[in-house]
Amino acid sequence: MAFDVSVPDVESRWRALSDDEADVALVRLGDADRLLRARRPGLEAFYAGLPAGGPQEDLLETIRQVLADAVIRFLRNPDLVSQQQIQADGGVGIGFDTRNLGGVYLSPADLATIDQAVGAAEGVLRPHVGSQALVSSFPYRTRTPGPWPLPTP
């Protein structure tokens, strides 16, 4: 693996794994590593170009954390069950997360964490993006209780 993420990284962030779980975790770490290289193709070259020590180690630890967390997310819920319901008549309903059927995945928050670490390694801290204001093109007038739309012709 490009970023040297291993099963002990998963175990140190979660719990000791059985032999079977460790085998699955190793394969899924490889999958997560390939996903990361596909989503951030310049990351490996950027990492290799950093001077050894501080920034390179910090970026590596962030990458290890993100990839290990993705595998832990998979190991906790390998079937991608998003909800379970027990009905009054004793029936059971199960909903599956069909957006991420491929198994291990990197969420937008995972990629944002890595992007933030890359910015810190570059020496350019990128602030978190907060909520954005919705600007409407529809004409509104304001009144004491609040805004109300203009009547349509």
DAWO-V780014 format. One line per field, one symbol per residue. burial: I if it has 24 or more other ideal C-beta (glycine too) atoms within 12 Angstrom, else O. A space follows every 10 residues. Layout:
burial: ???
//
This chain:
burial: IIIOIOIOII OOIOOOIOOO OOOOIIOIII IIIIIIIOII OOIIOIIOOO OOOOOIOIII IIIIIIIIII IIIIIOOOOO OOOOOOOOOO OOOOOOOOOO OOIIIIOOOI IOIIIIIIOO IOOOOOOOOO OOOOOOOOOO OOOOOOOOOO OOO
//
